[in-house]
Amino acid sequence: MRIAAIQAELKKRSLDGWLFYFFKNNDPIALSTLELTETHMFSRRWFYFIPAEGEPGKLVHRIESGSLDGLPGEKLIYVGWSDMEKKLAELVGGSKTIAMQYSPRNAIPYVARVDAGTIELIRSLGVEVASSADLVQNFEAVWSDRQLESHIYAVDKLRSIVDDAFGHVRDTLKSGGGLTEYDLQQFILGKFDLYEMTTYSPPIVAVNENSGNPHYQPSPAVHKEIRENDFLLIDLWAKQKNVPGSVYGDITWTCFVGKSVPDRHKEIFEIVRDARDTALDFVRKAAAGGKTIHGYQVDDVCRRHIEDKGYGEYFVHRTGHSIGEEVHGNGANIDNLETRDERALLACTGFSIEPGIYLPEFGVRSEIDVYLEKDGVMVAGLPIQEKLEAILA
């Protein structure tokens, strides 16, 4: 249990404590941060409070009085709701400002796990509630050296699979065979098995207008044939199997299934590529200069490039997301569109940069994974895509 490290962060931020509240699976961040499993029933409300100084405390229902016994601290037991409120006041007594999984105006919904009524209850006790967003990053988004190794492995293998997938399309079509989006998706999943990797959902394989749908996925029933002179997008994410704490890789590549790339496809690809590289350069310069930057700022830099080229309305999602043990992690996202993510980008965390332009006839996305070192930036899976290739040339 990371009590000492959490208390050090609380003192640094002038917070009196961090209050965790759990009911009906409302807060996976609480389970992860407190290193709990869901082996207990957890059918009644519980609270766990880590003060900036002193011993933690817990508040549990009598019929589940042992549910937090694996955590340190004094136990308070309640039965009725009024008893719970009275003992909750005792649990946080003396605190002026505490952190909870709350985000003002729901600005960062990934952190906003505590319902408004519970926030009102805490405030009625004379305690102000601050967002735990940056605390969560410190304990949920920072990678260990072993996790970094697992990420590098994942991205390197994904990069190899991209080449294999494009080669499979080329060889199949040149030999006169047929291939669908779904067939290619299954080919990629077979490569995941070969490299002992796993994923929570299958990769995106999309041609032409389907690539203009950012979250399109083929299925046995819904898919298109991959034909000569099609535009093809592949977005794939996976992590090592049977490696505790392994971290995802997540990349997107595109190609033209023909002998030469049309000017229109080349133009859109180059705008997306340059937006990606502009964002990456912004992060690199900040890291080299020891400057703290925030998720929304990187999104602004990337989005501005696409807007300046006249395609802002076709860039319909955030620039990137935190990466961790889940492909969408609990750290800062590269976002000032869907949310305004004001969390700082921390050393030893990873995130994607993946701008896109989605037109009715086709969509281009170029995705890389960025790891912030203590004094620089690392991008795994080199080389990153710099050119839209005609794979039948």
ZIPEVEN-V821271 format. One record per residue. RES is the residue in three letters. PSI is psi in degrees with one decimal (* if undefined). D_FIRST is the distance of its C-alpha to the first C-alpha in whole Angstrom. Layout:
res->RES psi->PSI d_first->D_FIRST
res->RES psi->PSI d_first->D_FIRST
This chain:
res->MET psi->136.9 d_first->0
res->ARG psi->44.0 d_first->4
res->ILE psi->-49.6 d_first->6
res->ALA psi->-42.2 d_first->8
res->ALA psi->-39.3 d_first->9
res->ILE psi->-42.8 d_first->10
res->GLN psi->-35.4 d_first->12
res->ALA psi->-40.5 d_first->14
res->GLU psi->-37.3 d_first->15
res->LEU psi->-43.3 d_first->16
res->LYS psi->-40.8 d_first->18
res->LYS psi->-32.0 d_first->19
res->ARG psi->8.2 d_first->20
res->SER psi->41.2 d_first->22
res->LEU psi->145.4 d_first->19
res->ASP psi->-12.9 d_first->19
res->GLY psi->176.5 d_first->16
res->TRP psi->118.4 d_first->14
res->LEU psi->123.7 d_first->15
res->PHE psi->135.5 d_first->14
res->TYR psi->132.2 d_first->17
res->PHE psi->132.3 d_first->18
res->PHE psi->127.7 d_first->21
res->LYS psi->45.4 d_first->23
res->ASN psi->30.5 d_first->21
res->ASN psi->-25.1 d_first->21
res->ASP psi->87.1 d_first->18
res->PRO psi->-23.2 d_first->16
res->ILE psi->-38.7 d_first->15
res->ALA psi->-46.3 d_first->13
res->LEU psi->-43.8 d_first->12
res->SER psi->-46.4 d_first->11
res->THR psi->-38.3 d_first->9
res->LEU psi->1.0 d_first->7
res->GLU psi->45.7 d_first->7
res->LEU psi->157.4 d_first->10
res->THR psi->168.8 d_first->13
res->GLU psi->30.2 d_first->17
res->THR psi->-23.6 d_first->18
res->HIS psi->159.3 d_first->18
res->MET psi->-42.7 d_first->21
res->PHE psi->49.7 d_first->20
res->SER psi->-8.1 d_first->23
res->ARG psi->158.2 d_first->23
res->ARG psi->138.3 d_first->21
res->TRP psi->155.9 d_first->18
res->PHE psi->144.0 d_first->16
res->TYR psi->127.6 d_first->13
res->PHE psi->123.9 d_first->13
res->ILE psi->108.2 d_first->11
res->PRO psi->159.4 d_first->14
res->ALA psi->-28.2 d_first->15
res->GLU psi->144.3 d_first->16
res->GLY psi->-173.0 d_first->15
res->GLU psi->143.5 d_first->13
res->PRO psi->167.0 d_first->11
res->GLY psi->157.0 d_first->14
res->LYS psi->148.4 d_first->14
res->LEU psi->118.6 d_first->18
res->VAL psi->158.9 d_first->19
res->HIS psi->149.9 d_first->22
res->ARG psi->-39.1 d_first->24
res->ILE psi->-8.5 d_first->25
res->GLU psi->43.6 d_first->21
res->SER psi->-18.8 d_first->20
res->GLY psi->6.5 d_first->17
res->SER psi->-26.5 d_first->16
res->LEU psi->22.1 d_first->13
res->ASP psi->-19.5 d_first->13
res->GLY psi->-7.3 d_first->9
res->LEU psi->146.9 d_first->8
res->PRO psi->157.6 d_first->8
res->GLY psi->163.6 d_first->12
res->GLU psi->142.8 d_first->15
res->LYS psi->130.4 d_first->17
res->LEU psi->139.4 d_first->20
res->ILE psi->133.1 d_first->22
res->TYR psi->164.1 d_first->25
res->VAL psi->-63.8 d_first->28
res->GLY psi->172.7 d_first->30
res->TRP psi->-36.5 d_first->29
res->SER psi->-36.2 d_first->31
res->ASP psi->-40.2 d_first->28
res->MET psi->-45.8 d_first->25
res->GLU psi->-39.4 d_first->27
res->LYS psi->-45.1 d_first->27
res->LYS psi->-25.3 d_first->24
res->LEU psi->-39.5 d_first->22
res->ALA psi->-37.0 d_first->24
res->GLU psi->-39.5 d_first->23
res->LEU psi->-43.4 d_first->20
res->VAL psi->9.7 d_first->20
res->GLY psi->137.1 d_first->23
res->GLY psi->-7.8 d_first->24
res->SER psi->144.3 d_first->22
res->LYS psi->-45.3 d_first->25
res->THR psi->126.6 d_first->23
res->ILE psi->155.9 d_first->20
res->ALA psi->143.4 d_first->18
res->MET psi->168.9 d_first->18
res->GLN psi->77.6 d_first->19
res->TYR psi->146.1 d_first->22
res->SER psi->120.1 d_first->25
res->PRO psi->129.8 d_first->28
res->ARG psi->20.5 d_first->31
res->ASN psi->36.0 d_first->29
res->ALA psi->-35.4 d_first->29
res->ILE psi->85.5 d_first->26
res->PRO psi->-20.4 d_first->26
res->TYR psi->-23.3 d_first->23
res->VAL psi->-24.5 d_first->21
res->ALA psi->81.1 d_first->23
res->ARG psi->-15.4 d_first->22
res->VAL psi->132.4 d_first->22
res->ASP psi->157.3 d_first->26
res->ALA psi->-36.1 d_first->28
res->GLY psi->-39.0 d_first->29
res->THR psi->-37.8 d_first->25
res->ILE psi->-43.3 d_first->26
res->GLU psi->-39.7 d_first->29
res->LEU psi->-46.3 d_first->28
res->ILE psi->-43.1 d_first->25
res->ARG psi->-30.2 d_first->28
res->SER psi->-16.8 d_first->30
res->LEU psi->4.6 d_first->28
res->GLY psi->19.0 d_first->29
res->VAL psi->129.5 d_first->26
res->GLU psi->148.2 d_first->26
res->VAL psi->128.0 d_first->24
res->ALA psi->159.1 d_first->23
res->SER psi->139.3 d_first->22
res->SER psi->9.9 d_first->18
res->ALA psi->-48.4 d_first->20
res->ASP psi->-31.3 d_first->19
res->LEU psi->-45.2 d_first->15
res->VAL psi->-43.9 d_first->15
res->GLN psi->-46.0 d_first->16
res->ASN psi->-31.6 d_first->14
res->PHE psi->-6.0 d_first->11
res->GLU psi->-18.9 d_first->13
res->ALA psi->-17.1 d_first->16
res->VAL psi->128.6 d_first->16
res->TRP psi->146.2 d_first->17
res->SER psi->170.4 d_first->16
res->ASP psi->-39.1 d_first->19
res->ARG psi->-37.2 d_first->19
res->GLN psi->-38.1 d_first->19
res->LEU psi->-43.1 d_first->22
res->GLU psi->-42.0 d_first->24
res->SER psi->-35.6 d_first->23
res->HIS psi->-45.9 d_first->25
res->ILE psi->-42.6 d_first->28
res->TYR psi->-48.6 d_first->28
res->ALA psi->-47.4 d_first->28
res->VAL psi->-39.2 d_first->31
res->ASP psi->-42.2 d_first->33
res->LYS psi->-39.8 d_first->34
res->LEU psi->-40.2 d_first->34
res->ARG psi->-40.6 d_first->36
res->SER psi->-38.6 d_first->38
res->ILE psi->-36.0 d_first->39
res->VAL psi->-48.1 d_first->40
res->ASP psi->-42.4 d_first->43
res->ASP psi->-40.5 d_first->43
res->ALA psi->-45.6 d_first->44
res->PHE psi->-39.4 d_first->46
res->GLY psi->-37.6 d_first->48
res->HIS psi->-40.8 d_first->48
res->VAL psi->-48.2 d_first->50
res->ARG psi->-49.8 d_first->52
res->ASP psi->-38.9 d_first->53
res->THR psi->-47.1 d_first->53
res->LEU psi->-37.9 d_first->56
res->LYS psi->-26.2 d_first->58
res->SER psi->1.5 d_first->58
res->GLY psi->8.7 d_first->60
res->GLY psi->171.9 d_first->57
res->GLY psi->150.6 d_first->55
res->LEU psi->135.0 d_first->51
res->THR psi->168.3 d_first->49
res->GLU psi->-43.7 d_first->46
res->TYR psi->-41.0 d_first->45
res->ASP psi->-45.0 d_first->46
res->LEU psi->-37.3 d_first->44
res->GLN psi->-45.0 d_first->41
res->GLN psi->-34.1 d_first->41
res->PHE psi->-44.4 d_first->42
res->ILE psi->-42.7 d_first->39
res->LEU psi->-33.8 d_first->37
res->GLY psi->-36.9 d_first->38
res->LYS psi->-35.5 d_first->37
res->PHE psi->-45.4 d_first->34
res->ASP psi->-41.2 d_first->34
res->LEU psi->-41.0 d_first->36
res->TYR psi->11.6 d_first->33
res->GLU psi->53.3 d_first->30
res->MET psi->158.2 d_first->29
res->THR psi->161.0 d_first->28
res->THR psi->153.1 d_first->28
res->TYR psi->-17.8 d_first->28
res->SER psi->156.1 d_first->31
res->PRO psi->159.7 d_first->34
res->PRO psi->160.5 d_first->36
res->ILE psi->126.7 d_first->38
res->VAL psi->116.7 d_first->42
res->ALA psi->133.8 d_first->44
res->VAL psi->147.7 d_first->48
res->ASN psi->-123.6 d_first->50
res->GLU psi->-25.4 d_first->50
res->ASN psi->-31.2 d_first->46
res->SER psi->-15.1 d_first->45
res->GLY psi->-3.3 d_first->45
res->ASN psi->105.9 d_first->43
res->PRO psi->-29.8 d_first->40
res->HIS psi->28.2 d_first->38
res->TYR psi->141.6 d_first->41
res->GLN psi->133.4 d_first->40
res->PRO psi->159.4 d_first->43
res->SER psi->171.8 d_first->43
res->PRO psi->-30.2 d_first->46
res->ALA psi->-29.5 d_first->48
res->VAL psi->110.0 d_first->47
res->HIS psi->165.2 d_first->48
res->LYS psi->154.5 d_first->50
res->GLU psi->143.6 d_first->52
res->ILE psi->117.1 d_first->51
res->ARG psi->165.9 d_first->55
res->GLU psi->140.5 d_first->57
res->ASN psi->21.5 d_first->56
res->ASP psi->152.6 d_first->53
res->PHE psi->136.8 d_first->50
res->LEU psi->130.8 d_first->47
res->LEU psi->134.7 d_first->43
res->ILE psi->123.6 d_first->40
res->ASP psi->119.4 d_first->37
res->LEU psi->140.8 d_first->34
res->TRP psi->139.8 d_first->30
res->ALA psi->166.5 d_first->28
res->LYS psi->169.0 d_first->26
res->GLN psi->139.8 d_first->25
res->LYS psi->151.5 d_first->25
res->ASN psi->28.4 d_first->23
res->VAL psi->104.4 d_first->21
res->PRO psi->132.1 d_first->17
res->GLY psi->7.1 d_first->16
res->SER psi->149.4 d_first->20
res->VAL psi->144.0 d_first->21
res->TYR psi->154.1 d_first->24
res->GLY psi->153.4 d_first->28
res->ASP psi->108.9 d_first->30
res->ILE psi->157.3 d_first->34
res->THR psi->131.8 d_first->37
res->TRP psi->157.5 d_first->40
res->THR psi->160.3 d_first->44
res->CYS psi->168.3 d_first->47
res->PHE psi->124.9 d_first->51
res->VAL psi->72.0 d_first->53
res->GLY psi->-169.8 d_first->56
res->LYS psi->-19.6 d_first->58
res->SER psi->152.1 d_first->58
res->VAL psi->126.1 d_first->55
res->PRO psi->150.4 d_first->57
res->ASP psi->-38.7 d_first->57
res->ARG psi->-45.2 d_first->55
res->HIS psi->-40.7 d_first->52
res->LYS psi->-43.4 d_first->52
res->GLU psi->-49.2 d_first->52
res->ILE psi->-41.4 d_first->49
res->PHE psi->-44.9 d_first->47
res->GLU psi->-33.6 d_first->48
res->ILE psi->-45.0 d_first->47
res->VAL psi->-45.3 d_first->44
res->ARG psi->-45.5 d_first->43
res->ASP psi->-34.0 d_first->44
res->ALA psi->-43.3 d_first->42
res->ARG psi->-48.2 d_first->39
res->ASP psi->-32.1 d_first->40
res->THR psi->-42.4 d_first->40
res->ALA psi->-43.4 d_first->37
res->LEU psi->-42.7 d_first->35
res->ASP psi->-37.8 d_first->38
res->PHE psi->-43.9 d_first->36
res->VAL psi->-42.5 d_first->33
res->ARG psi->-45.9 d_first->34
res->LYS psi->-39.7 d_first->36
res->ALA psi->-44.8 d_first->33
res->ALA psi->-42.7 d_first->31
res->ALA psi->-31.8 d_first->34
res->GLY psi->4.1 d_first->34
res->GLY psi->24.4 d_first->31
res->LYS psi->134.4 d_first->31
res->THR psi->129.0 d_first->29
res->ILE psi->166.3 d_first->30
res->HIS psi->158.5 d_first->29
res->GLY psi->-43.5 d_first->29
res->TYR psi->-29.7 d_first->32
res->GLN psi->-38.6 d_first->34
res->VAL psi->-39.5 d_first->34
res->ASP psi->-44.2 d_first->35
res->ASP psi->-45.6 d_first->38
res->VAL psi->-45.9 d_first->39
res->CYS psi->-47.1 d_first->39
res->ARG psi->-37.5 d_first->40
res->ARG psi->-37.7 d_first->43
res->HIS psi->-44.8 d_first->44
res->ILE psi->-39.1 d_first->45
res->GLU psi->-41.7 d_first->47
res->ASP psi->-25.5 d_first->49
res->LYS psi->-0.6 d_first->50
res->GLY psi->14.2 d_first->51
res->TYR psi->21.5 d_first->48
res->GLY psi->-37.7 d_first->46
res->GLU psi->-14.3 d_first->46
res->TYR psi->2.0 d_first->46
res->PHE psi->94.2 d_first->42
res->VAL psi->9.3 d_first->40
res->HIS psi->171.0 d_first->37
res->ARG psi->163.5 d_first->34
res->THR psi->-29.1 d_first->34
res->GLY psi->173.9 d_first->31
res->HIS psi->155.8 d_first->27
res->SER psi->148.1 d_first->24
res->ILE psi->137.1 d_first->23
res->GLY psi->-144.1 d_first->20
res->GLU psi->-23.9 d_first->19
res->GLU psi->150.1 d_first->21
res->VAL psi->-31.5 d_first->24
res->HIS psi->101.8 d_first->24
res->GLY psi->-174.5 d_first->21
res->ASN psi->15.5 d_first->19
res->GLY psi->-169.3 d_first->20
res->ALA psi->135.6 d_first->23
res->ASN psi->157.2 d_first->27
res->ILE psi->84.7 d_first->30
res->ASP psi->122.9 d_first->32
res->ASN psi->27.7 d_first->34
res->LEU psi->-64.9 d_first->36
res->GLU psi->-37.2 d_first->34
res->THR psi->165.6 d_first->32
res->ARG psi->98.0 d_first->32
res->ASP psi->101.6 d_first->28
res->GLU psi->7.2 d_first->28
res->ARG psi->142.3 d_first->24
res->ALA psi->147.9 d_first->25
res->LEU psi->118.9 d_first->25
res->LEU psi->151.2 d_first->22
res->ALA psi->146.5 d_first->22
res->CYS psi->28.5 d_first->20
res->THR psi->161.2 d_first->21
res->GLY psi->153.4 d_first->24
res->PHE psi->161.2 d_first->26
res->SER psi->154.0 d_first->30
res->ILE psi->116.3 d_first->33
res->GLU psi->67.1 d_first->35
res->PRO psi->157.4 d_first->38
res->GLY psi->154.2 d_first->41
res->ILE psi->121.5 d_first->44
res->TYR psi->100.6 d_first->45
res->LEU psi->163.8 d_first->49
res->PRO psi->-33.8 d_first->51
res->GLU psi->-24.0 d_first->52
res->PHE psi->161.6 d_first->49
res->GLY psi->140.4 d_first->46
res->VAL psi->131.1 d_first->44
res->ARG psi->142.1 d_first->41
res->SER psi->117.6 d_first->39
res->GLU psi->129.7 d_first->35
res->ILE psi->160.8 d_first->34
res->ASP psi->130.7 d_first->30
res->VAL psi->132.6 d_first->29
res->TYR psi->125.3 d_first->26
res->LEU psi->112.1 d_first->26
res->GLU psi->176.4 d_first->25
res->LYS psi->-22.3 d_first->25
res->ASP psi->24.4 d_first->29
res->GLY psi->-161.9 d_first->30
res->VAL psi->139.9 d_first->30
res->MET psi->135.0 d_first->30
res->VAL psi->118.2 d_first->32
res->ALA psi->169.6 d_first->31
res->GLY psi->36.3 d_first->34
res->LEU psi->150.1 d_first->37
res->PRO psi->147.6 d_first->40
res->ILE psi->163.6 d_first->39
res->GLN psi->126.6 d_first->42
res->GLU psi->-14.3 d_first->45
res->LYS psi->145.5 d_first->48
res->LEU psi->111.6 d_first->49
res->GLU psi->145.5 d_first->50
res->ALA psi->105.4 d_first->53
res->ILE psi->-6.2 d_first->52
res->LEU psi->6.0 d_first->55
res->ALA psi->* d_first->57
